[in-house]
Amino acid sequence: MRETFSLADFGLIEAGIAMPGAPRDIVEYARAEGIDDARVQRLLGNKVRWFHMDEDISDAELVADAIEDLCARLGDRAWLSRVTKLIYAHTQIFSMPAAPESLLSTVMGRYDTLRPTLCFSVEHAACASATMALEWAARLLHGDSDADALALVVTSDRVFGNATHRIRQDGGVQSDGGSALLVGSRNLRARFGGITVSTYDKLHEGPSSPENEATIARTTWLHTRQMFREHIKLTGLDLNDAAVILPINADWLYWLKVAQALRIDADKFYFGGITQRGHACCADLAVNLVDHGFGRVDAGGWVVFCGQSNLGAYAGLTLLPPHPAAPARRSSTRALEVCA
């Protein structure tokens, strides 16, 4: 066991993603579903256009596809035998199958060498769960005696039903998607520079009532701003110096308000995921890293991801280049509990 835990001792080795099927056009989909043109125009005005859907694929298949993509990016499969921690993060409640079926057991059954000593799921923070899972991965690896041990964080989220479920508001469209994030302490592509989690307990039931729904719509961007402010205190880094800020792939207008409140140029945010991918919940982190973020880290910059939910849970993650000269002043985690 390492003597003192430091988040900066760990990071991401690589990430894999699974976005099923060819990209679907929101315009064609909405017309086929009978969505009125006015709402289509509002969606387009909020940067929404392409998304992925495949209602016939299972969550276990999405996870396995993401692992296969990870294997392809790493160029081998030998690393599977070094995974000691397997963590499943998801937003949609039905993406965790009912007992006695086990998604984690199903995934392990596909790989003879994937035999972790511990596996569990994280769901209670919705779209912020993937970031929380990365923190758990680092803390648990800290307790491993083998410095070569790895943790694998996998995600999967799907949507069922008509456009009522896939187009829940004008700021985004729900995608089906999965991801696989490999965490370790060696051969890193990006080092953890800080994780902040904030929760607003009065919203834990989500949009389950008109009152909660109105509160979420009114306060989400404010809570996101507060989380960013706490994250700045934690890391000691100025967001204006980030190579890019990666939001979840929805709610473009919220991000503009956050940028204005924090006095950050809106061009600092990567909105390509909203347009090109759609909101795949917990997979947004890996999707935006693969599409854009890792490239900025490879070039020597540092990036920030924000996981946002409608359950009053928010998470910030800073990723630094893997070299010791990265500009982190502090590297740790902070969890906040705030009453809305």
Legacy VTK file of the C-alpha trace (Angstrom):
# vtk DataFile Version 3.0
C-alpha trace
ASCII
DATASET POLYDATA
POINTS 340 float
0.000 0.000 0.000
1.260 3.483 -0.845
1.871 5.539 2.280
0.005 8.762 1.421
-2.825 9.076 -1.054
-2.375 11.673 -3.761
-4.826 11.852 -6.620
-2.006 13.130 -8.834
-0.309 9.713 -8.578
-3.056 8.343 -10.821
-4.698 9.147 -14.100
-6.139 7.858 -17.347
-4.150 5.505 -19.524
-6.710 5.497 -22.335
-10.441 5.537 -23.024
-12.721 3.597 -25.340
-16.225 4.480 -26.470
-19.238 2.756 -28.027
-21.802 4.877 -29.860
-24.082 2.398 -31.650
-25.223 2.746 -35.223
-24.710 5.535 -37.714
-25.393 9.091 -36.471
-29.091 9.988 -36.615
-30.277 13.420 -37.751
-32.506 15.133 -35.167
-34.442 16.854 -37.976
-35.403 13.609 -39.705
-36.051 11.837 -36.385
-38.244 14.633 -35.034
-40.349 14.786 -38.186
-40.842 11.016 -38.142
-41.922 11.275 -34.497
-44.360 14.119 -35.154
-42.378 16.817 -33.320
-43.501 20.284 -34.388
-41.131 22.413 -36.465
-40.915 25.132 -33.822
-39.365 22.713 -31.344
-36.992 21.365 -33.986
-35.780 24.902 -34.583
-35.251 25.408 -30.841
-33.187 22.215 -30.715
-31.090 23.320 -33.675
-30.663 26.731 -32.054
-29.219 24.980 -28.999
-26.529 23.234 -31.109
-28.404 19.883 -31.129
-28.232 17.864 -34.365
-26.751 14.338 -34.434
-27.204 11.457 -31.979
-26.950 7.672 -31.709
-29.640 5.125 -30.960
-30.028 1.344 -31.006
-32.801 -0.002 -28.810
-31.848 -3.603 -29.621
-28.380 -3.460 -28.041
-27.985 -4.395 -24.380
-26.040 -2.478 -21.754
-23.593 -5.372 -21.441
-23.014 -5.250 -25.195
-22.394 -1.508 -25.076
-19.836 -1.980 -22.298
-18.151 -4.830 -24.179
-18.014 -2.736 -27.360
-16.373 0.088 -25.415
-13.820 -2.336 -23.950
-13.079 -3.621 -27.445
-12.526 -0.047 -28.603
-10.191 0.462 -25.643
-8.260 -2.689 -26.591
-7.902 -1.424 -30.158
-6.599 1.940 -28.992
-4.084 0.302 -26.646
-3.045 -2.232 -29.275
-3.261 -5.265 -26.979
-5.433 -7.112 -24.452
-2.781 -8.103 -21.932
-3.803 -5.272 -19.603
-7.112 -7.013 -18.809
-5.359 -9.407 -16.435
-3.994 -6.482 -14.396
-7.428 -4.993 -13.654
-8.112 -5.403 -9.936
-11.063 -2.970 -9.702
-14.054 -2.910 -12.065
-16.537 -0.055 -11.558
-19.764 0.458 -13.490
-21.220 3.989 -13.695
-24.590 4.800 -15.225
-27.383 7.362 -15.109
-30.464 5.487 -16.293
-31.863 3.325 -13.510
-32.871 0.558 -15.916
-29.280 0.249 -17.155
-28.631 -1.850 -14.048
-30.444 -5.143 -14.710
-32.539 -6.662 -11.963
-31.203 -9.569 -9.909
-30.224 -12.312 -10.398
-28.742 -10.928 -13.630
-25.497 -8.995 -13.181
-24.072 -6.703 -15.824
-20.606 -6.883 -14.280
-20.671 -10.690 -14.193
-21.875 -10.749 -17.795
-19.017 -8.496 -18.889
-16.447 -10.551 -16.976
-17.841 -13.677 -18.607
-16.782 -12.294 -21.989
-13.123 -12.017 -20.980
-11.240 -14.972 -19.533
-8.489 -12.776 -18.085
-10.712 -10.046 -16.570
-10.905 -11.173 -12.934
-11.000 -8.127 -10.622
-10.837 -8.540 -6.858
-13.577 -5.931 -6.404
-16.412 -4.693 -8.605
-19.401 -2.437 -7.912
-21.619 0.214 -9.511
-22.069 3.972 -9.062
-25.397 5.501 -10.097
-26.676 7.846 -7.416
-25.053 10.965 -8.933
-26.526 10.431 -12.433
-24.309 12.044 -15.089
-21.740 13.011 -12.439
-21.315 9.331 -11.516
-18.531 8.639 -14.022
-16.309 11.287 -12.429
-17.030 9.931 -8.951
-16.166 6.433 -10.199
-12.743 7.688 -11.320
-12.063 9.016 -7.831
-13.047 5.680 -6.317
-10.788 3.927 -8.816
-7.788 6.013 -7.769
-8.447 5.612 -4.048
-8.872 1.864 -4.338
-5.738 1.485 -6.458
-3.905 3.379 -3.731
-4.616 0.398 -1.483
-3.170 -2.115 -3.957
0.304 -3.417 -3.193
0.996 -3.892 -6.906
1.934 -0.603 -8.584
1.001 -2.143 -11.949
-2.602 -2.788 -10.875
-5.306 -1.131 -12.953
-8.913 -0.049 -12.478
-11.476 -0.148 -15.262
-14.429 2.237 -15.143
-17.162 1.294 -17.598
-20.423 3.078 -18.389
-23.598 2.387 -20.312
-26.816 4.338 -20.774
-29.719 3.715 -23.137
-33.104 5.242 -23.866
-36.337 3.446 -24.677
-39.607 4.696 -26.095
-40.601 7.517 -28.397
-39.363 11.088 -28.707
-40.920 11.984 -25.346
-38.105 10.022 -23.696
-35.316 10.851 -26.145
-36.044 14.577 -26.449
-36.738 15.546 -22.851
-36.124 19.276 -23.287
-34.942 21.751 -25.902
-31.300 21.702 -24.789
-30.325 18.202 -25.868
-31.160 14.807 -27.294
-30.470 11.545 -25.474
-28.003 9.170 -27.127
-27.327 5.517 -26.410
-23.677 5.033 -25.540
-21.051 3.295 -23.447
-17.452 3.899 -22.456
-14.429 2.287 -20.852
-11.832 4.334 -18.935
-8.579 2.692 -17.841
-7.088 4.100 -14.625
-3.564 3.464 -13.375
-0.373 5.072 -12.095
1.986 4.315 -14.992
2.072 4.994 -18.749
-0.534 7.690 -18.327
-2.029 9.748 -21.102
-3.533 12.249 -18.631
-2.916 12.716 -14.911
-5.654 13.555 -12.427
-5.324 17.149 -11.258
-8.349 17.423 -8.991
-11.912 16.192 -8.543
-14.722 18.202 -6.993
-18.184 16.835 -6.245
-21.063 19.006 -5.064
-24.577 17.914 -4.127
-27.807 19.781 -3.437
-29.850 17.378 -1.353
-33.283 18.925 -1.910
-33.057 17.964 -5.584
-32.100 14.312 -5.071
-35.479 13.102 -6.382
-34.853 14.824 -9.708
-37.688 16.266 -11.841
-40.281 14.151 -10.019
-42.633 17.064 -9.337
-43.472 20.384 -11.026
-41.788 22.190 -8.127
-38.555 20.240 -8.464
-38.601 20.536 -12.249
-38.902 24.327 -12.005
-36.139 24.510 -9.379
-33.798 22.401 -11.510
-34.418 24.584 -14.559
-33.781 27.722 -12.519
-30.724 26.619 -10.538
-28.747 24.101 -12.615
-26.430 26.676 -14.134
-26.010 28.388 -10.746
-25.021 25.115 -9.083
-22.626 24.394 -11.942
-21.037 27.817 -11.482
-20.609 27.191 -7.753
-19.010 23.806 -8.391
-16.545 25.418 -10.806
-15.652 28.043 -8.209
-14.927 25.355 -5.644
-12.941 23.417 -8.223
-10.809 26.485 -8.929
-10.063 26.756 -5.191
-9.155 23.079 -5.047
-6.764 23.019 -7.990
-5.411 26.556 -7.794
-5.768 26.789 -11.571
-7.410 29.541 -13.611
-10.011 28.134 -15.994
-9.009 30.767 -18.519
-5.681 28.926 -18.805
-7.288 25.572 -19.593
-6.776 24.224 -23.088
-10.470 23.378 -23.187
-13.467 22.908 -20.904
-15.511 19.813 -21.687
-19.183 20.052 -20.651
-21.722 17.276 -20.850
-23.290 17.140 -24.291
-26.435 19.130 -23.574
-27.669 22.515 -22.310
-25.660 24.917 -24.468
-27.455 27.954 -23.026
-26.568 26.920 -19.460
-22.889 26.774 -20.398
-23.050 30.254 -21.902
-24.438 31.551 -18.590
-21.703 29.743 -16.662
-19.028 31.196 -18.950
-20.391 34.702 -18.520
-20.660 34.392 -14.725
-17.082 33.090 -14.423
-15.759 35.566 -16.993
-14.537 32.836 -19.303
-14.580 33.120 -23.071
-17.355 30.826 -24.332
-14.941 29.644 -27.037
-13.042 27.892 -24.237
-15.888 25.345 -24.077
-16.090 22.384 -26.458
-19.641 22.185 -27.802
-18.909 19.744 -30.620
-20.238 16.857 -28.551
-23.674 18.477 -28.279
-23.883 18.730 -32.055
-22.083 15.590 -33.201
-22.795 13.005 -30.480
-25.818 13.874 -28.356
-26.039 13.344 -24.610
-24.979 9.782 -23.753
-25.086 10.505 -20.014
-22.099 8.928 -18.213
-20.315 8.243 -21.518
-19.989 11.966 -22.313
-16.698 12.156 -20.383
-14.935 9.506 -22.479
-16.614 10.590 -25.710
-15.416 14.174 -25.377
-11.941 13.079 -24.308
-11.589 10.755 -27.292
-13.031 13.293 -29.725
-11.234 16.384 -28.453
-9.794 16.456 -24.921
-6.979 13.922 -25.154
-5.572 15.733 -28.158
-5.284 18.933 -26.148
-3.536 17.096 -23.298
-1.187 15.392 -25.776
-0.226 18.880 -26.967
0.751 19.865 -23.411
-2.453 21.531 -22.232
-4.755 20.700 -19.363
-8.506 20.193 -19.587
-11.516 20.326 -17.304
-14.630 18.168 -17.554
-17.921 18.967 -15.846
-20.427 16.247 -15.032
-23.888 17.718 -14.510
-27.151 16.085 -13.462
-30.791 16.860 -12.753
-30.500 15.222 -9.319
-28.559 18.069 -7.703
-25.185 16.355 -8.244
-22.268 17.993 -10.075
-18.640 17.000 -10.566
-15.512 18.692 -11.893
-12.434 16.837 -13.123
-9.107 18.382 -14.144
-6.782 16.310 -16.317
-3.132 17.320 -16.646
-0.331 16.162 -18.917
1.393 13.121 -17.400
4.689 14.888 -16.786
5.695 16.155 -13.306
6.036 19.690 -14.661
2.256 19.963 -15.087
0.924 23.169 -13.463
-1.022 21.655 -10.546
-0.578 23.465 -7.230
-2.706 21.017 -5.299
-4.008 17.612 -6.248
-6.758 16.149 -4.152
-10.515 15.781 -3.971
-13.220 17.821 -2.398
-16.829 16.863 -1.817
-19.444 19.465 -1.024
-22.933 19.103 0.353
-25.063 22.185 -0.103
-28.713 22.666 0.739
-30.506 24.348 -2.168
LINES 1 341
340 0 1 2 3 4 5 6 7 8 9 10 11 12 13 14 15 16 17 18 19 20 21 22 23 24 25 26 27 28 29 30 31 32 33 34 35 36 37 38 39 40 41 42 43 44 45 46 47 48 49 50 51 52 53 54 55 56 57 58 59 60 61 62 63 64 65 66 67 68 69 70 71 72 73 74 75 76 77 78 79 80 81 82 83 84 85 86 87 88 89 90 91 92 93 94 95 96 97 98 99 100 101 102 103 104 105 106 107 108 109 110 111 112 113 114 115 116 117 118 119 120 121 122 123 124 125 126 127 128 129 130 131 132 133 134 135 136 137 138 139 140 141 142 143 144 145 146 147 148 149 150 151 152 153 154 155 156 157 158 159 160 161 162 163 164 165 166 167 168 169 170 171 172 173 174 175 176 177 178 179 180 181 182 183 184 185 186 187 188 189 190 191 192 193 194 195 196 197 198 199 200 201 202 203 204 205 206 207 208 209 210 211 212 213 214 215 216 217 218 219 220 221 222 223 224 225 226 227 228 229 230 231 232 233 234 235 236 237 238 239 240 241 242 243 244 245 246 247 248 249 250 251 252 253 254 255 256 257 258 259 260 261 262 263 264 265 266 267 268 269 270 271 272 273 274 275 276 277 278 279 280 281 282 283 284 285 286 287 288 289 290 291 292 293 294 295 296 297 298 299 300 301 302 303 304 305 306 307 308 309 310 311 312 313 314 315 316 317 318 319 320 321 322 323 324 325 326 327 328 329 330 331 332 333 334 335 336 337 338 339
